[in-house]
Amino acid sequence: MTTPTITLSGVTHRYSHAPVLDVESLMTGGGATAILGPNGSGKSTLLRLLATLLATQSGSIRFDGLDPSVPIERTAIRRRLGYVAQNDGLPDRMRVAEYCDYIAALKEIGPDRLRRRWTAWVLDRVGLGDMSGRRIRTLSGGMKRRLSMAQALLGGPDLLVLDEPLASLDAEQRAEITGLIARTANDANIVVATHHADELASVCAQVVVLDHGRAVFSGPPADLATRATGQVWEATKPAAGASCRAVGPGRFHCVGGSPPPGAEPAKPTVADGYLVLVKHH
């Protein structure tokens, strides 16, 4: 199966007079694309444009040649689209299965028997199969995040736009959703914004780094990791001017800056390359 392609050309977006997004050109397709960037870099704005929730102010976006500014083509895109927003906004009084059935109806899935089968399937996929009768207000933050992922999978969309799908999840749950995204990428074009570079971006076919609304990197995860070559080491104490995190008792993983005495070179990760790129940019 050939996954659909998304193409952006000269896309800019402003709130009031402040530019938020300015993407000269970008193409995704053939698997999952991770969008990385600091807070305020334009990630959520880009994803809302891709989800057809915002109209382009200038430039163009095409989904397999379909133009979201044309109403009939926008409807065709939405029939193929699954979306997870940054903020869940779930209806607390509804039950889990009831909510999925409602979203399935909005996606024109029918009859009732087919909607029930889709609901059971997506809830099982995200590990909520035994929660179908629970009211949404009783779910934990992580469960609500997985429910948002479940509704996006209804109908088997070939375009998935996911804004921080790993937020509020523990390590085991993040691994499960990361695996689900990796498997789904075989049959869909997935664009996912994330702060979990090493967990999620490393399993994506492409990584895009946004900084101040501009795409400053686009390429395979391994290429992003190499941006930190020669600038990563492990040391017994944090280094001045470096980004450091503890990796064990008296051990720190440091990126950038000057290596302290006794530091040992370390293999750079996707997150390391991202830190070096954004800091230099």
C-alpha positions as CSV (number, residue, x, y, z in Angstrom):
1,M,0.0,0.0,0.0
2,T,1.3,3.5,-0.9
3,T,0.9,5.9,2.0
4,P,-0.4,9.4,1.1
5,T,1.9,12.4,0.8
6,I,1.6,15.8,2.5
7,T,3.3,18.7,0.8
8,L,3.8,22.2,2.2
9,S,5.0,25.1,0.1
10,G,5.5,28.7,1.4
11,V,3.2,28.2,4.4
12,T,3.2,31.0,7.0
13,H,0.9,31.7,9.9
14,R,0.5,34.6,12.3
15,Y,-1.4,35.3,15.5
16,S,-2.1,39.0,15.6
17,H,1.1,40.4,14.1
18,A,3.5,37.8,15.5
19,P,4.8,35.2,13.0
20,V,4.4,31.7,14.4
21,L,5.1,29.5,11.4
22,D,7.2,30.1,8.3
23,V,7.8,26.9,6.4
24,E,9.3,27.3,2.9
25,S,8.9,23.7,1.9
26,L,8.2,20.4,3.5
27,M,7.1,16.9,2.4
28,T,6.1,13.9,4.5
29,G,5.1,10.4,3.4
30,G,6.1,6.8,3.6
31,G,5.9,6.3,7.4
32,A,6.1,8.5,10.5
33,T,7.5,12.0,10.7
34,A,8.4,13.4,14.1
35,I,8.2,17.2,14.7
36,L,10.6,18.4,17.3
37,G,11.0,21.9,18.6
38,P,11.1,24.1,21.7
39,N,7.8,25.4,23.2
40,G,6.5,28.1,21.0
41,S,8.3,26.9,17.9
42,G,5.1,26.4,15.9
43,K,4.6,22.6,16.3
44,S,1.0,22.7,17.4
45,T,0.1,25.4,14.8
46,L,1.7,23.2,12.1
47,L,-0.3,20.2,13.3
48,R,-3.6,22.2,13.4
49,L,-3.0,23.2,9.8
50,L,-2.4,19.6,8.8
51,A,-5.5,18.5,10.7
52,T,-7.5,21.2,8.6
53,L,-8.5,23.0,11.9
54,L,-6.7,26.1,10.7
55,A,-6.8,27.6,7.2
56,T,-3.6,28.6,5.6
57,Q,-3.0,32.3,5.6
58,S,-0.4,32.0,2.8
59,G,1.2,29.3,0.8
60,S,-0.3,25.9,0.1
61,I,-0.8,22.4,1.7
62,R,-1.7,19.4,-0.4
63,F,-2.8,15.9,0.8
64,D,-2.2,13.6,-2.1
65,G,-3.0,16.5,-4.3
66,L,-6.1,17.5,-2.4
67,D,-6.5,21.1,-1.4
68,P,-8.0,21.7,2.1
69,S,-9.0,25.3,1.1
70,V,-11.6,23.7,-1.2
71,P,-14.6,22.6,0.9
72,I,-15.3,19.3,-1.0
73,E,-11.6,18.4,-1.0
74,R,-11.3,19.3,2.7
75,T,-14.2,16.9,3.5
76,A,-12.4,14.2,1.5
77,I,-9.2,14.8,3.6
78,R,-11.1,14.6,6.9
79,R,-12.6,11.3,5.9
80,R,-9.0,9.9,5.8
81,L,-7.7,11.7,8.9
82,G,-7.2,10.8,12.5
83,Y,-6.2,13.6,14.9
84,V,-5.0,13.7,18.5
85,A,-5.0,17.3,19.9
86,Q,-2.5,18.6,22.5
87,N,-5.3,19.0,25.0
88,D,-7.7,16.1,25.1
89,G,-11.0,18.0,25.8
90,L,-12.8,14.8,26.4
91,P,-16.5,14.8,27.6
92,D,-16.2,13.7,31.2
93,R,-19.7,12.4,31.6
94,M,-19.6,10.0,28.6
95,R,-18.5,6.4,29.0
96,V,-15.4,5.3,27.1
97,A,-17.1,3.0,24.6
98,E,-20.0,5.5,24.2
99,Y,-17.5,8.2,23.3
100,C,-15.7,6.0,20.7
101,D,-19.1,5.1,19.2
102,Y,-20.0,8.8,19.0
103,I,-16.7,9.6,17.2
104,A,-17.2,6.6,14.9
105,A,-20.6,7.9,13.9
106,L,-19.1,11.3,13.1
107,K,-16.6,9.5,10.9
108,E,-19.6,7.9,9.1
109,I,-18.8,4.4,10.2
110,G,-21.9,2.2,10.2
111,P,-24.0,0.3,10.9
112,D,-24.1,0.0,14.7
113,R,-22.6,-3.5,14.7
114,L,-19.5,-2.2,12.7
115,R,-19.1,0.8,15.0
116,R,-19.1,-1.6,18.0
117,R,-16.4,-3.7,16.4
118,W,-14.2,-0.7,15.6
119,T,-14.7,0.6,19.2
120,A,-13.6,-2.7,20.7
121,W,-10.6,-3.0,18.3
122,V,-9.2,0.5,19.0
123,L,-9.7,0.3,22.8
124,D,-7.9,-3.0,22.8
125,R,-5.1,-1.5,20.7
126,V,-4.4,1.2,23.3
127,G,-4.9,-1.1,26.3
128,L,-8.3,0.2,27.4
129,G,-10.3,-2.9,26.4
130,D,-11.5,-3.4,30.0
131,M,-12.4,0.3,30.5
132,S,-15.2,0.5,28.0
133,G,-17.9,1.0,30.6
134,R,-16.0,3.5,32.7
135,R,-17.0,7.2,32.7
136,I,-14.2,9.3,31.2
137,R,-14.0,11.5,34.3
138,T,-12.8,8.5,36.3
139,L,-9.8,7.9,34.0
140,S,-6.3,8.9,34.9
141,G,-4.5,11.4,32.7
142,G,-2.6,8.6,31.0
143,M,-5.8,6.7,30.3
144,K,-7.4,9.8,28.8
145,R,-4.4,10.2,26.5
146,R,-4.7,6.7,25.3
147,L,-8.4,7.2,24.7
148,S,-7.6,10.2,22.5
149,M,-5.2,7.9,20.6
150,A,-8.0,5.3,20.3
151,Q,-10.5,7.7,18.7
152,A,-7.9,8.8,16.2
153,L,-7.5,5.2,15.0
154,L,-11.2,4.6,14.3
155,G,-11.9,3.7,10.7
156,G,-8.2,3.0,10.0
157,P,-7.2,6.5,8.6
158,D,-4.2,6.7,6.3
159,L,-3.4,10.1,7.7
160,L,-2.6,10.5,11.4
161,V,-1.8,13.9,13.0
162,L,-0.7,13.4,16.6
163,D,0.1,16.3,19.0
164,E,2.2,15.0,21.9
165,P,0.6,11.5,22.1
166,L,3.0,10.4,24.8
167,A,2.1,13.2,27.2
168,S,1.0,12.1,30.7
169,L,2.1,8.5,30.0
170,D,4.5,6.5,32.1
171,A,7.5,4.7,30.6
172,E,5.7,1.5,29.9
173,Q,2.7,3.2,28.3
174,R,5.0,5.4,26.2
175,A,6.7,2.3,24.9
176,E,3.3,0.7,24.0
177,I,2.1,3.8,22.1
178,T,5.5,4.2,20.4
179,G,5.3,0.6,19.2
180,L,1.7,1.2,18.1
181,I,2.8,4.3,16.1
182,A,5.7,2.4,14.5
183,R,3.4,-0.5,13.4
184,T,0.7,1.9,12.1
185,A,3.3,3.8,10.1
186,N,3.4,0.8,7.7
187,D,0.0,1.7,6.4
188,A,-0.3,5.4,7.1
189,N,1.4,8.8,6.9
190,I,1.9,9.9,10.5
191,V,3.0,13.3,11.6
192,V,3.6,13.5,15.4
193,A,4.8,16.3,17.5
194,T,6.8,15.2,20.5
195,H,9.3,16.1,23.3
196,H,10.3,12.5,23.6
197,A,13.0,12.6,20.9
198,D,14.9,9.4,21.7
199,E,11.8,7.3,22.4
200,L,9.6,8.4,19.5
201,A,11.7,10.3,16.9
202,S,14.2,7.4,16.7
203,V,11.5,5.0,15.3
204,C,10.3,7.6,12.7
205,A,11.4,7.6,9.1
206,Q,11.9,11.4,9.2
207,V,12.5,14.1,11.7
208,V,11.7,17.8,11.3
209,V,13.1,20.3,13.8
210,L,11.2,23.6,14.1
211,D,12.8,26.7,15.7
212,H,11.0,30.1,15.8
213,G,8.6,28.7,13.2
214,R,11.2,27.6,10.7
215,A,12.2,24.1,9.7
216,V,15.9,24.1,10.5
217,F,16.3,20.3,9.9
218,S,14.6,17.6,7.9
219,G,16.0,14.2,7.5
220,P,16.5,10.7,9.0
221,P,16.9,10.4,12.8
222,A,20.4,9.1,12.4
223,D,21.4,12.3,10.5
224,L,20.1,14.4,13.3
225,A,22.1,12.4,15.8
226,T,25.3,13.0,13.9
227,R,24.9,16.8,14.4
228,A,26.2,16.1,18.0
229,T,29.2,14.1,16.9
230,G,32.2,15.1,19.1
231,Q,30.1,17.1,21.4
232,V,28.7,14.4,23.7
233,W,30.4,12.8,26.7
234,E,29.9,11.2,30.1
235,A,31.5,12.8,33.2
236,T,31.4,12.6,36.9
237,K,30.1,16.1,37.3
238,P,28.0,18.6,35.1
239,A,30.1,20.6,32.6
240,A,29.9,24.4,32.4
241,G,27.9,25.6,29.4
242,A,26.7,22.1,28.6
243,S,23.2,20.5,28.7
244,C,23.6,17.7,31.3
245,R,21.4,15.0,32.8
246,A,22.1,12.4,35.4
247,V,22.4,8.9,34.0
248,G,23.5,7.2,37.2
249,P,25.1,7.8,40.6
250,G,27.8,10.4,40.0
251,R,27.5,10.1,36.2
252,F,26.2,12.8,33.8
253,H,25.5,12.8,30.1
254,C,26.7,16.1,28.8
255,V,26.0,17.8,25.4
256,G,27.9,20.9,24.2
257,G,30.2,23.1,26.2
258,S,33.7,22.1,27.2
259,P,34.4,18.6,28.5
260,P,35.5,18.5,32.2
261,P,38.6,16.6,33.2
262,G,38.1,12.9,33.0
263,A,35.2,13.1,30.6
264,E,34.6,10.1,28.2
265,P,33.2,10.5,24.7
266,A,29.7,9.1,24.3
267,K,27.6,8.0,21.3
268,P,25.3,10.9,20.3
269,T,21.5,10.3,20.3
270,V,18.7,11.9,18.4
271,A,18.0,14.1,21.4
272,D,21.6,15.1,21.6
273,G,21.6,16.2,17.9
274,Y,18.4,18.1,18.5
275,L,19.9,20.0,21.5
276,V,23.0,20.9,19.5
277,L,21.0,22.1,16.5
278,V,18.6,24.3,18.4
279,K,21.3,25.8,20.6
280,H,23.4,26.7,17.6
281,H,20.5,27.9,15.6
